[in-house]
Structures are given as C-alpha cells and as structure tokens.
Amino acid sequence: MRMSMRSLVFSLPSVVAFAAPALAQVPPTVPTMPSLPYEAVLPPAAPVASMPLPTLSPAQSAWLTDWLAGGADQGLTASAPTPVTVSGDDLIHAALDRARALYRGRVDTADFLDIWALRPAAFDPLPGFAAAVAADRLPQWTASLTPRYAGYDGLRKGLADYEQIRDAGGWSILTAKSTAAAIRARLIIEDKVATPDEPIVDLLQRAQRRYGLKPTGQLDARTLAALNVPVEDRIAAIMANMERWRWLPRALPVNRVQVNIAAAVLTVFEGDTAVASMRAVTGSPSNATPMLSSSIHSIVLNPPWNVPTSIAKRELWPKGRKALIAQGYKIVGTPEGGERIVQPAGPGSALGQLKFDFDNPFAVYLHDTPSRAKFDSYDRLASHGCIRLEKPVPLAELMLKDDPAFAGQVQTAIDTGKTQRVKLPQQVAVYLLYWTAFASANGTMNFRADPYGWDKVLAAKIEASSRRAAAVVTAAKEP
C-alpha cells in the first residue's frame, strides 16, 4: 500500500503530539562498527549453534564489569545496582544475560500475560559478542542492543529526569486547599518550559495535556489525582514502557496503523513519521484490548454483527427473545444445535458502516460505530475490546486507493447498503500497543492512566527477573 497522506483530511496534530510516541530512529550514542560484519552489530534473531566463549582481555573484563554495574539507566531495575565481581566465563554469562534483556526484554515470554500477545523474537547474543571481543569493540556492540527509536530514547532520558526528582525528595501532596504557591511549585517540577511568572492556569492546562486530561486550567479532582501520583509510580510506568519497546521488532513496517490503547488514539505512520491521527474508543478496564501485531487484510462494508457469546450471555440474552427481536436482532441456529444472536447491517449496527479485519486470537478488529458522543470525551476506554474509529471512511479510502473498483468510492459503495468484503490491494501492518508514558519533542514526559493495571504488573516482573539474574551471578561467585 502506498500510503500517501498528502490529501488526507483527518490529521489531528495535537492528538499525535500527545498520544503517539516518537518512532523515528535515532543515531547511536557511540560510533557504529563499520569494520565488523552486520551480524556482529545486531546478531541474528534466531539462535545459532553453540560456540565457545571468547577470552577477555583484562581491559575488556574491567569494561564489562563497569557496564554490568549499570542497568538502572535502561529501566532494567528500579533498585540500586549490585556491584559485579565475577570474572572469566561467569562475567561473560552475566554480560550475555544483560544483552538479551536489552535486546528483547528482561521479562521472559513465559511470564507474559496471555493478553500481551506481542512476542519478541528469540535472540542469541553470543556471535555478536564474540565478534565484538575479537575486534575490541564492546562499547559499540552493547550500544547496538537497545532499540534505535526516538520513543525509547525519550523514555531513557525521562527515566533519568524522574530518578533525579525522586532522589531530590519527590513532590508534595496537593489538596483542594493547597495555596497557589504550592500548586505552582508542584507543577514546575515536571514542566520543562515553565517560567516563574507564568499564569498558573497555563501551567495547569499544560499539565492536564501531559496527563491526557481535559485542559480546563482548573485543579479538579482528576488533575489533583494525577499530580499526586507518587514519583516512584511514574518511574515504574517509564520502566514498563521501555520494556514494551524492547518487545518490538527492530525494524517496524514503514507504513502502518498503530493504536495506543491507553490513550485511545489511532495513528497512521508513513516513512516512520506520524502523518495522521484520529480518536478511538478502546477496551474498558473489564474488557481490555490486547497488545498485538497483525496485518489488516480486508474491509467489510455494511458489516453485520455476530454478537460474541460472552456479550450475548452477559448483556443481550437477559433481555429476552421478544425484546431482542423487537430491537432488530436475529436469533439463528448454530451447527452445534445452539443459538446465536446476529445484528443485521444497517444504520444502527454496532459495527457501523465499516469493519477492518486482521487475524488475531482475540477476535478484535477496528470498526465504525453509530455512537459518536464518546469521541468528544477524554475518557474513551469503553468498548468490549475492539477499537471503534472516529473517522473510518478516510482510513478505508486510504487503504483502497489502489483498488480501481473502490478508489474514491468507499462511501458510494456503503450507500448501496450491500454487505461486501473487500480484500486490500496490499495488507497493512497494524499494531495495538499500550503506551502509558512517552516523551514529547522537547523531552517533557507525558503520562496516561494505567487503566488495566499492566504497568505495575510489568514493573514488578522486570524487578523480579532482574533479581533472579542477579542471584545467578551471585551463585556463580560462590565456591
């Protein structure tokens, strides 16, 4: 799909700025390794046959020891790093463990929640490590392990900022009776562009935008709650989002559709630049939208809704058959001898006029909706898990622009009332991601609520995995 956005009309720059983490690749912080083969910089994802461990020079051992003493700067641990005093093969094994954590995440996929359906590829760091030892370029190799995306780099810098805030004592708790001076002092801690004489209403509005709240400029209950989130929780959120970056492939499809579940925003990327965005409605806390990647392969025009069994049982069957039929639902038999509920296509269909299909084990998809009011809200986590779209027709037009039968004719085809599935000329990558912390262009951290509680769960898993890794190193030191 050639996703040219020059004529697209649904761009919302303000939504992109606050809900789509930067994905542009950033230059390495140390020189690259032109004298080494490519696989020495980024080793192949698939494990290779075992090979002997290289022999480290004293200088290389000292450098690796210092490198392993870090880790907090990459969000691998929230606690103070434990000095590493192992040597020889034990030092190499500790370095390889750290390399795996940086390249594909600290948490083992066996410890993922099922609904975290993103799975990083297997990775064997030994070939690249051995090549780097042979060429005496360990700093360059280790620098190549972390994601080369501005979104990750922004979180890494934000982590350092918030750790400084924590080490300086954090921030004071505000109440509805706090003085203007106390409110101003609290806001300035996180605001990189605040000035001493700036009106407090401007400071509050900027804070509300950072938190994804309605920018009223008033210290309302939700703003107060966001300001009173402990700095330790903000650090945990940054760590969790850094880990999620490590789960992603190192080369994302250049053209793709991406949904930030936590912010309820869909963004279209072209050439790794966010070029268009629209509001969405994502899963409620009791009906979480899964994290996953897939490819949109077709669009259904005027789709009927085959009501999932769980929704039918919980919400529709209790109304009674007569009430359902009166509301336009159909009750049809199943091959197993049971019954299911179908809502025919039409203006009142829960799926609206369009449905974007992609393969996944959760039966979720992108779709239109006749219920438009929610798009005006700043709290848009209200679906059963699928993603409702604010402006689906322009998105469909974009995806079908190379189809001679539908280019520029999507709404005309919808208006016929005919249900039809249209295969895309070229499948479009789609990513459903959970970004609750990301940096804006000036380095200011933005946060969203953790509606599913995944940040704290993941931060705890990261810390537990780091402790297990440290225990292995400690055991290796013992006689």
C-alpha positions as CSV (number, residue, x, y, z in Angstrom):
1,M,0.0,0.0,0.0
2,R,1.4,3.4,-1.0
3,M,0.2,5.4,2.0
4,S,0.5,8.9,0.7
5,M,-1.1,11.3,3.1
6,R,-0.9,14.5,1.1
7,S,-4.7,14.7,0.7
8,L,-5.8,13.0,3.8
9,V,-8.2,15.1,5.8
10,F,-8.3,13.6,9.2
11,S,-4.9,14.7,10.6
12,L,-5.0,15.8,14.2
13,P,-1.5,17.0,15.1
14,S,-2.4,17.8,18.7
15,V,-3.6,14.2,19.2
16,V,-0.4,12.8,17.5
17,A,1.8,15.0,19.7
18,F,0.4,13.7,22.9
19,A,-0.6,10.1,22.1
20,A,1.9,8.7,19.6
21,P,5.4,8.0,20.9
22,A,8.1,9.1,18.5
23,L,9.2,6.2,16.4
24,A,11.9,7.8,14.2
25,Q,15.3,6.1,14.5
26,V,17.9,7.9,16.5
27,P,21.6,7.9,15.8
28,P,23.7,5.6,18.0
29,T,25.3,7.3,21.1
30,V,28.7,5.7,20.2
31,P,30.2,5.1,16.8
32,T,29.0,2.2,14.8
33,M,31.2,-0.7,13.8
34,P,32.0,-0.5,10.1
35,S,34.8,-2.9,10.3
36,L,32.6,-5.7,11.6
37,P,30.0,-7.7,9.7
38,Y,26.4,-6.7,10.1
39,E,25.6,-9.7,12.3
40,A,28.2,-8.5,14.7
41,V,26.3,-5.3,15.3
42,L,22.9,-6.8,15.6
43,P,23.1,-10.6,15.9
44,P,20.6,-12.8,14.1
45,A,17.3,-13.2,15.9
46,A,17.3,-17.0,15.6
47,P,19.6,-18.9,17.9
48,V,22.6,-20.4,16.2
49,A,24.6,-23.5,17.1
50,S,26.6,-23.2,20.3
51,M,30.1,-21.8,20.1
52,P,33.0,-21.5,22.5
53,L,33.1,-18.4,24.7
54,P,35.8,-15.9,23.8
55,T,38.7,-15.0,26.0
56,L,38.5,-11.5,27.5
57,S,41.5,-9.2,27.9
58,P,41.9,-7.6,31.4
59,A,40.8,-4.3,29.9
60,Q,37.7,-5.9,28.4
61,S,36.9,-7.6,31.7
62,A,37.1,-4.3,33.5
63,W,34.9,-2.5,31.0
64,L,32.2,-5.2,31.2
65,T,32.3,-5.1,35.0
66,D,31.6,-1.4,34.8
67,W,28.9,-1.9,32.2
68,L,27.2,-4.5,34.3
69,A,27.2,-2.2,37.3
70,G,24.7,-0.1,35.4
71,G,21.3,-1.2,34.2
72,A,19.1,1.3,36.0
73,D,19.6,3.8,33.1
74,Q,17.9,1.3,30.8
75,G,15.0,0.7,33.1
76,L,16.1,-2.9,33.9
77,T,16.0,-2.4,37.6
78,A,14.5,0.2,40.0
79,S,16.9,-0.7,42.8
80,A,20.5,0.3,43.2
81,P,22.8,-1.8,41.0
82,T,24.7,-4.6,42.7
83,P,28.4,-4.5,42.1
84,V,29.5,-7.3,39.8
85,T,32.8,-9.0,40.9
86,V,32.6,-12.2,38.9
87,S,35.3,-12.9,36.2
88,G,36.1,-15.2,33.4
89,D,33.2,-17.2,32.0
90,D,30.9,-16.1,34.7
91,L,31.4,-12.5,33.7
92,I,30.7,-13.4,30.1
93,H,27.5,-15.2,31.0
94,A,26.3,-12.1,33.0
95,A,27.1,-9.9,30.0
96,L,25.1,-12.2,27.7
97,D,22.2,-12.2,30.1
98,R,22.2,-8.3,30.1
99,A,22.5,-8.3,26.3
100,R,19.4,-10.5,26.0
101,A,17.5,-8.2,28.4
102,L,18.4,-5.1,26.4
103,Y,17.6,-6.6,23.0
104,R,14.3,-8.5,23.7
105,G,13.3,-7.5,27.2
106,R,14.1,-8.5,30.7
107,V,10.8,-10.5,31.3
108,D,10.8,-13.9,29.7
109,T,7.9,-14.5,27.4
110,A,6.8,-17.5,29.5
111,D,5.9,-14.9,32.2
112,F,3.8,-12.7,29.9
113,L,0.1,-12.4,30.4
114,D,-1.8,-14.1,27.6
115,I,-3.3,-10.8,26.6
116,W,0.2,-9.4,26.0
117,A,0.3,-11.1,22.6
118,L,3.5,-9.3,21.4
119,R,6.3,-11.8,21.5
120,P,9.9,-10.7,20.8
121,A,11.9,-12.9,18.6
122,A,14.5,-15.3,20.0
123,F,17.9,-13.8,20.2
124,D,21.4,-15.3,20.7
125,P,23.9,-12.6,21.7
126,L,27.0,-14.8,21.7
127,P,28.0,-14.5,18.0
128,G,27.9,-10.7,18.1
129,F,29.6,-10.6,21.5
130,A,32.4,-12.9,20.3
131,A,32.9,-10.7,17.2
132,A,33.0,-7.6,19.3
133,V,35.6,-9.1,21.7
134,A,37.7,-10.1,18.8
135,A,37.6,-6.6,17.3
136,D,37.9,-5.0,20.7
137,R,34.7,-3.0,20.2
138,L,32.5,-4.0,23.1
139,P,31.1,-0.4,23.7
140,Q,29.9,-0.2,20.1
141,W,28.3,-3.6,20.3
142,T,26.5,-3.0,23.6
143,A,25.2,0.3,22.3
144,S,23.6,-1.5,19.4
145,L,21.5,-3.7,21.7
146,T,18.9,-1.1,22.7
147,P,16.0,-0.1,20.5
148,R,17.1,2.6,18.0
149,Y,13.9,4.6,18.3
150,A,13.4,8.1,19.5
151,G,10.5,6.9,21.6
152,Y,12.7,4.6,23.6
153,D,15.5,7.2,23.8
154,G,13.0,9.7,25.1
155,L,11.9,7.4,27.9
156,R,15.5,6.7,28.8
157,K,16.1,10.4,29.3
158,G,12.8,10.8,31.1
159,L,13.8,8.0,33.4
160,A,17.0,9.8,34.4
161,D,14.9,13.0,35.0
162,Y,12.4,11.3,37.2
163,E,15.1,9.5,39.2
164,Q,16.6,12.9,39.9
165,I,13.2,14.1,41.1
166,R,12.9,11.0,43.3
167,D,16.4,11.4,44.7
168,A,15.6,15.1,45.5
169,G,12.7,14.1,47.6
170,G,9.9,13.8,45.0
171,W,7.0,16.2,45.2
172,S,4.5,17.3,47.9
173,I,0.9,16.0,48.0
174,L,-1.6,18.7,47.0
175,T,-5.1,19.1,48.2
176,A,-8.1,21.2,47.1
177,K,-7.0,23.7,49.8
178,S,-3.3,24.0,48.6
179,T,-2.0,27.5,48.1
180,A,-1.3,28.9,44.7
181,A,2.4,28.9,45.6
182,A,2.3,25.2,46.5
183,I,0.5,24.3,43.3
184,R,2.9,26.3,41.2
185,A,5.9,24.7,42.9
186,R,4.5,21.2,42.2
187,L,3.7,21.9,38.5
188,I,7.1,23.4,37.8
189,I,8.9,20.1,38.9
190,E,7.7,18.3,35.8
191,D,7.3,21.2,33.4
192,K,10.4,21.8,31.2
193,V,9.1,25.1,29.7
194,A,7.5,26.8,32.8
195,T,8.5,30.3,33.6
196,P,8.4,31.9,37.1
197,D,5.7,34.5,36.2
198,E,3.6,32.3,34.0
199,P,-0.1,32.3,34.9
200,I,-1.0,29.2,36.9
201,V,-3.9,28.4,34.6
202,D,-1.4,27.9,31.8
203,L,0.7,25.6,33.9
204,L,-2.4,23.6,34.8
205,Q,-3.5,23.3,31.2
206,R,-0.1,22.1,30.1
207,A,-0.1,19.5,33.0
208,Q,-3.6,18.3,32.0
209,R,-2.5,17.8,28.4
210,R,0.6,15.8,29.7
211,Y,-1.8,13.6,31.6
212,G,-4.4,13.2,28.8
213,L,-7.0,15.2,30.8
214,K,-9.4,17.9,29.6
215,P,-7.3,21.2,29.7
216,T,-9.7,23.2,31.8
217,G,-6.9,25.1,33.7
218,Q,-8.8,24.2,37.0
219,L,-7.4,22.0,39.8
220,D,-10.3,19.5,39.5
221,A,-10.3,16.0,41.2
222,R,-8.8,14.2,38.2
223,T,-6.0,16.7,37.9
224,L,-5.3,16.5,41.6
225,A,-5.2,12.7,41.4
226,A,-2.7,12.8,38.5
227,L,-0.5,15.3,40.3
228,N,-0.5,13.2,43.4
229,V,0.7,10.0,41.7
230,P,4.0,9.2,43.5
231,V,7.2,9.7,41.5
232,E,8.0,6.1,42.1
233,D,4.9,5.1,40.2
234,R,5.9,7.4,37.3
235,I,9.3,5.7,37.2
236,A,7.6,2.3,37.2
237,A,5.5,3.4,34.2
238,I,8.5,4.6,32.3
239,M,10.3,1.3,33.0
240,A,7.3,-0.7,31.9
241,N,7.1,1.3,28.6
242,M,10.8,0.9,27.9
243,E,10.3,-2.9,28.3
244,R,7.5,-2.9,25.8
245,W,9.7,-1.1,23.3
246,R,12.2,-3.9,23.6
247,W,9.4,-6.4,22.6
248,L,9.0,-4.7,19.2
249,P,11.0,-5.7,16.1
250,R,14.0,-3.5,15.4
251,A,12.6,-2.6,12.0
252,L,8.9,-1.7,12.1
253,P,7.0,-1.6,8.8
254,V,7.5,1.8,7.4
255,N,3.8,2.2,6.6
256,R,1.5,1.0,9.4
257,V,-1.6,1.7,11.5
258,Q,-0.9,1.9,15.2
259,V,-3.3,2.2,18.1
260,N,-2.3,3.5,21.6
261,I,-4.7,1.5,23.7
262,A,-4.2,3.6,26.9
263,A,-4.6,6.9,25.1
264,A,-7.4,5.6,22.8
265,V,-5.8,7.1,19.6
266,L,-5.2,5.6,16.2
267,T,-2.2,6.9,14.3
268,V,-1.1,6.3,10.7
269,F,2.6,6.2,10.0
270,E,4.3,6.9,6.7
271,G,8.1,6.7,6.5
272,D,8.3,6.4,10.3
273,T,6.5,9.7,10.7
274,A,3.1,10.1,12.3
275,V,1.1,11.7,9.5
276,A,-2.5,11.3,10.6
277,S,-4.4,10.5,13.7
278,M,-7.9,10.0,14.9
279,R,-9.6,9.4,18.2
280,A,-10.6,5.9,19.0
281,V,-12.5,4.0,21.7
282,T,-10.6,1.1,23.2
283,G,-11.4,-1.6,25.7
284,S,-12.8,-0.8,29.1
285,P,-10.9,-1.9,32.2
286,S,-13.1,-5.0,32.4
287,N,-12.8,-5.7,28.6
288,A,-9.1,-5.0,27.9
289,T,-7.9,-4.5,24.3
290,P,-5.0,-6.9,23.8
291,M,-1.5,-5.9,22.7
292,L,-0.7,-7.5,19.4
293,S,0.6,-7.0,15.9
294,S,-1.0,-8.3,12.7
295,S,-2.0,-7.2,9.2
296,I,-5.3,-5.7,8.0
297,H,-6.2,-7.9,5.1
298,S,-9.8,-6.8,4.2
299,I,-12.5,-4.3,4.9
300,V,-16.2,-5.3,5.3
301,L,-18.6,-2.7,4.1
302,N,-22.0,-2.7,5.9
303,P,-21.0,-5.5,8.2
304,P,-23.5,-7.5,10.3
305,W,-22.5,-8.1,13.9
306,N,-22.2,-11.6,15.0
307,V,-22.5,-11.0,18.7
308,P,-19.8,-12.8,20.7
309,T,-21.1,-15.4,23.1
310,S,-19.7,-13.6,26.1
311,I,-21.5,-10.4,25.3
312,A,-24.7,-12.1,24.3
313,K,-24.8,-14.0,27.6
314,R,-24.0,-11.1,29.8
315,E,-25.9,-8.3,28.1
316,L,-28.4,-9.5,25.5
317,W,-30.0,-12.8,26.4
318,P,-31.2,-11.4,29.8
319,K,-33.4,-9.0,27.8
320,G,-35.5,-11.9,26.4
321,R,-36.0,-13.1,22.9
322,K,-39.0,-10.9,22.2
323,A,-37.2,-7.8,23.2
324,L,-34.2,-8.7,21.1
325,I,-36.3,-9.3,18.0
326,A,-38.1,-6.1,18.6
327,Q,-34.8,-4.3,18.6
328,G,-33.9,-5.8,15.2
329,Y,-31.6,-8.6,16.3
330,K,-31.9,-12.0,14.7
331,I,-31.6,-15.3,16.5
332,V,-30.1,-18.0,14.3
333,G,-29.2,-21.6,14.9
334,T,-25.6,-22.9,15.1
335,P,-24.2,-26.2,13.6
336,E,-23.9,-27.5,17.2
337,G,-27.6,-27.1,17.8
338,G,-27.4,-23.9,19.8
339,E,-28.4,-20.4,19.0
340,R,-26.5,-17.1,18.4
341,I,-27.5,-13.5,18.1
342,V,-26.8,-11.5,14.9
343,Q,-27.4,-7.8,14.4
344,P,-28.1,-7.2,10.7
345,A,-26.2,-4.5,8.9
346,G,-27.8,-1.1,8.9
347,P,-27.5,2.4,10.4
348,G,-27.9,1.1,13.9
349,S,-25.4,-1.7,13.7
350,A,-22.9,-1.7,16.5
351,L,-20.2,-2.0,13.8
352,G,-21.4,0.9,11.9
353,Q,-20.6,1.0,8.2
354,L,-17.1,-0.4,8.1
355,K,-15.1,-3.2,9.8
356,F,-11.3,-3.6,9.3
357,D,-10.3,-7.3,9.7
358,F,-6.9,-8.7,10.8
359,D,-6.1,-12.1,12.1
360,N,-5.7,-12.5,15.9
361,P,-6.7,-15.0,18.5
362,F,-8.9,-12.4,20.4
363,A,-11.4,-11.7,17.6
364,V,-10.8,-8.0,17.9
365,Y,-10.9,-5.6,15.0
366,L,-11.2,-1.9,14.0
367,H,-14.7,-0.7,13.2
368,D,-17.1,2.2,12.7
369,T,-19.8,2.9,15.3
370,P,-23.1,4.8,15.2
371,S,-22.4,6.0,18.8
372,R,-20.4,9.2,18.2
373,A,-20.6,11.0,21.5
374,K,-17.7,9.2,23.2
375,F,-15.2,10.6,20.7
376,D,-15.7,14.0,22.4
377,S,-14.7,12.6,25.7
378,Y,-11.2,12.5,27.3
379,D,-12.1,9.1,28.8
380,R,-12.5,6.8,25.8
381,L,-11.9,3.3,27.2
382,A,-15.4,1.9,26.9
383,S,-15.5,-0.9,24.3
384,H,-15.7,-4.6,24.7
385,G,-12.1,-4.9,23.4
386,C,-12.4,-3.9,19.8
387,I,-11.4,-0.4,18.6
388,R,-14.1,2.0,17.4
389,L,-12.9,4.6,15.0
390,E,-13.8,8.3,14.9
391,K,-13.2,8.6,11.1
392,P,-13.2,5.2,9.4
393,V,-14.2,6.2,5.9
394,P,-11.0,8.3,5.2
395,L,-8.9,5.4,6.6
396,A,-10.7,3.0,4.2
397,E,-10.2,5.3,1.3
398,L,-6.5,5.4,2.1
399,M,-6.2,1.6,2.2
400,L,-8.2,1.2,-1.0
401,K,-6.7,4.0,-3.0
402,D,-5.0,1.5,-5.4
403,D,-8.2,-0.6,-5.9
404,P,-9.7,0.6,-9.2
405,A,-13.2,-0.5,-8.1
406,F,-13.2,1.3,-4.7
407,A,-10.7,4.2,-5.0
408,G,-12.6,7.3,-4.0
409,Q,-15.8,5.3,-4.0
410,V,-16.0,3.9,-0.4
411,Q,-18.9,6.0,0.7
412,T,-20.7,5.3,-2.5
413,A,-20.4,1.6,-2.0
414,I,-21.5,1.9,1.6
415,D,-24.6,3.8,0.5
416,T,-25.8,0.9,-1.6
417,G,-26.5,-0.9,1.7
418,K,-24.8,-4.1,0.3
419,T,-22.6,-6.1,2.6
420,Q,-19.4,-7.0,0.9
421,R,-15.9,-7.9,1.9
422,V,-13.1,-6.1,0.0
423,K,-9.6,-7.5,0.0
424,L,-7.0,-4.9,0.3
425,P,-4.6,-4.5,-2.6
426,Q,-1.8,-4.8,-0.1
427,Q,-2.1,-5.8,3.5
428,V,-1.4,-3.1,6.1
429,A,0.5,-3.7,9.3
430,V,-1.4,-2.9,12.5
431,Y,0.0,-2.6,16.0
432,L,-2.1,-2.4,19.1
433,L,0.2,-1.1,21.8
434,Y,-0.1,0.1,25.4
435,W,1.8,3.4,25.8
436,T,1.2,5.0,29.2
437,A,4.4,7.1,29.2
438,F,6.2,8.8,26.3
439,A,8.3,11.9,25.8
440,S,7.2,14.9,23.7
441,A,9.6,16.6,21.3
442,N,11.1,18.9,24.0
443,G,11.7,16.0,26.3
444,T,8.7,16.6,28.6
445,M,7.3,13.3,29.8
446,N,3.6,12.6,29.1
447,F,1.6,10.0,31.1
448,R,-1.7,8.3,30.6
449,A,-3.6,6.4,33.3
450,D,-2.8,2.7,33.6
451,P,-6.4,1.5,33.1
452,Y,-5.6,-2.2,33.0
453,G,-3.0,-2.1,35.8
454,W,-0.4,-3.5,33.4
455,D,2.4,-1.0,34.3
456,K,2.7,-2.1,37.9
457,V,2.4,-5.8,36.9
458,L,5.1,-5.4,34.3
459,A,7.4,-3.3,36.6
460,A,7.2,-6.0,39.3
461,K,8.0,-8.7,36.7
462,I,11.0,-6.7,35.5
463,E,12.3,-6.3,39.0
464,A,11.7,-9.9,39.8
465,S,13.5,-11.0,36.7
466,S,16.4,-8.7,37.5
467,R,16.7,-10.1,41.0
468,R,16.8,-13.6,39.5
469,A,19.5,-12.7,37.1
470,A,21.5,-11.1,39.9
471,A,21.1,-14.2,42.0
472,V,22.6,-16.3,39.2
473,V,25.6,-14.0,39.1
474,T,25.9,-14.2,42.9
475,A,25.7,-18.0,42.9
476,A,28.4,-18.1,40.2
477,K,30.8,-16.2,42.6
478,E,30.4,-18.8,45.4
479,P,32.9,-21.5,45.7
